[in-house]
Amino acid sequence: MLLALRIPSPTRPARIRAPRPPHGTIPALLLLALLGCQPPAQPGDAGSAFRQAGGSFPAAWTFSADADPVTATEGMVATTDAYASRVGVDILAAGGNAVDAAVATGLALAVVNPEAGNLGGGGFMMVRLADGTVHAQDHREKAPIAATRDMYLDEDGNVTDRSTVGHLAAGVPGSVAGLWEAHRRFGVLPWAEVVQPAIDLANGFEVTVRLVSTLDAAQSGIRAVPASARVFLPGDAVPAVGDTFSQPDLAGVLTRLRDQGPDDFYRGETAALIVAEMERGGGIMTLEDLDRYATVWREPVSFDYRGYTIHSMPPPSSGGLTMAAIANIVERWDLGEMGWNSPETIHVMAESFRRAYADRNEYLADPDFVELPTDEFLSETYADARAATISLDRATPSSQVNPGIEAFLDESHTTHYSVVDGAGNAVAVTTSVNSWYGGKVVVDGAGFFLNNTMDDFAAKPGTPNQFGLVQGERNAVGPEKRMLSAMSPTIVEDPDGDLFLLTGTPGGSTIITTVLQSIMNVVDHGMNVVQAVHAPRVHHQHLPDLVFFEHQGLPAATVQALEAFGHTVRERDPGPPDAYFAGGMSGDVQMIMVMPDGSFTGWSDPRRGGRTEGR
Ligand code: DON
């Protein structure tokens, strides 16, 4: 049956790679990078296999298919923020490896991107060392010991906002432990040297448009918490672009982190400040919770996609396994032949997304608490069975894939960064406080926001969370349990087993489909790194039963063709104009590609305005 679905592709090249840019462009680009500027989109780079095959983006689409990437030979850092990317490149220049640079970058993001970068949240780190070994580090938040299954329900059993706002929304933070442990295991520079740049930034940096935009959007929630407003709305106002923004309390926490390591955060003065904040605001996190927090090195999820090996995060991230399931299903069709963004390709992708998300939402959770069908997600038999139910003519309603209820997709915040060094070590990290500025609670005296990641649990199984994900009993709240995540830092090897791509993104439930599309854009459609990041994306998550597409990302004829298949298609709302963030878009991919000569090309997603720097 499945063989009948497979479209043979005898002439398709085994690997499609963007050609490397002419050497003459490198000095100019490096100069721009040193000046802190990602080069603007340049017309005229028709050099990718995608362009050579006549590929183009929809006429109304916002971003160019013809921009030159940032290039470098000694190392590269792609983040959402120019300050943070600069910190990472400086650490590489000082003799640090990719892990040192990633740790310094992560701490810098906690200072300059407090809406997502964090000390009070958690995340996942993928490391691929130059020797080819791959490591997956889980520093996801945990539910406090006092957490209970129904803690977010009111007397009538309805979900309250306590999983998203305020002190009860916070899981026990993992970022500090994660960055420390990564450095302890793999770093080469002294710890103090990788922490220092973040301290310097906390002592004052020039306010960016990005900080103003995110504070503007979140200011009513921040204003409601006096300790948060005191730090982030000085004089009861969002700071202005160009102001010097100093965070002395945060500088104090970072200085203690530099001098005492994570002991201060989990057992010392900072721990005491967190617990005092909890007691003030009716939270349940205790010193025992902080003391017991530990990161976990887990077995990476590794799977083959058309000859490339994709390494990504295992549970409690759902990213690796869900991507594996989708990849194994879509591999039964030659999407390159079928054409990028064609109705047929989008149909196959949406049907695969729908099925894999149905299983993700139902089965995946914290592996330390729940037995998971890991092998099924990875197996060809599973993919065969799921693919066999896909009709090439007709969308399968989600109600026939798995019973469910209508839900809603929303947008909030997380951040991803990708780092490579000249020796070929690679680090991909996705980290989050969940919503923008988490639960809006700053730890008084410590100057950082706590996450609201408890909302990633199914507060009431079968009811949508803030991303519209309808998740099951296995992901219910439980003491010391980690909440299921979609965060998917990912590293890809080429068919020779060499380092090829680093990718990752924020975007809540859309993370998994965005990361996989960034890879498929390269592997299936021959895009270069800029095109793979710029290309408009689609998304389906089983429930709600909708194919989402980005604002102006699909031509009307394609939408009609998808509707003719039976899909309900929803264009994302651009919302009010924003000074910094592209409206109606999903994701913020930070991607680095290793070129055949060993040099790097990289690109930061313009949807949220990041910055790639190389050296
Ligand atoms: O772990 C997760 O899946 C979510 N906490 C991620 C949140 C996110 O990406 C929000 N950003 N846009």
Residues whose N, C-alpha, C, O or C-beta is under 5 A from the ligand:
A	BS01	DON	S412 H413 T414 S432 N434 D456 L484 S485 A486 M487 P506 G507 G508
